[in-house]
């Protein structure tokens, strides 16, 4: 909140450019073919999609709120000489999906880490990672896409900037978590006659996690061309929809699929409910 008693320039525009594609969330609803219409099954899929996407969104926001709270508590703390372990440990104890918490300096160098098993990462430079590189330019909270960590694990990163008591940037608070564990710990598929499965993917087709009878096998190695979930329609471009989709699975057949999109810090995740 600004008042007439405040001084200084509150905002300086550095540059403006036209965004060709300002968001990966492009279109709204997709209505595909449903040659095997079954009202009871479709109702069960719709209900599960609503429950699972809501639960995942809430879990992401809870983790994000934990990082935000810790960043606020660390405001004005000397990041070089203070004992930061209690703050980092608390984040892991509150969220079992988080496996590493770190403090970075303004250049993206790791200066502190928890747990002890990751101490070898201190001094490593994370500035080359997409999210950290962006935050060094514009220090705002953010979440990464699926990345490979310095230790060789696949994970997602949530990062918050840290500030001094005078509101100057001092570094970053970073958590790494396994999205597949998040999915399994958050979503429960009720027993029914339709053998429903849940798959969570990035819009590029990269698998983040699944729950159900089988993994639809969409995961791709980092820096390789993404595997497209389907051929030319639906899941990639539309935030929500329904229809018969060609999804890679043990049967190699089309499956009736309902999907929607959740997001944190403008990073979208597709949540799919797939019939057996």
Buried (B, 14 or more C-beta within 10 A) or exposed (E): EEEEEEEEEEEEEEEEEEEEEEEBBEEEEBEBEEEEEEEEBBEBBEBBBBBBBEBBBEBBEEBBEBBBBBBEEBEEBEBEEEEBBEBBEBBBEEBEBBBBBBBBBBEBBBBBBBEEEBEEBEEBBBBEBEBBEBBBEEBEBBBBBBBEBBBEEBBBBBBBBBBBEEEEBBBBBBBBBBBBBBBBBBBEBEEBEBEBBBBBBBBBBBBBBBBBEBBBEBBBEEEEEBBBBBEEBBBBBBBBBBBBBBBBBEEEEBBBBBBBBBBBBEBBBBBBBBBB
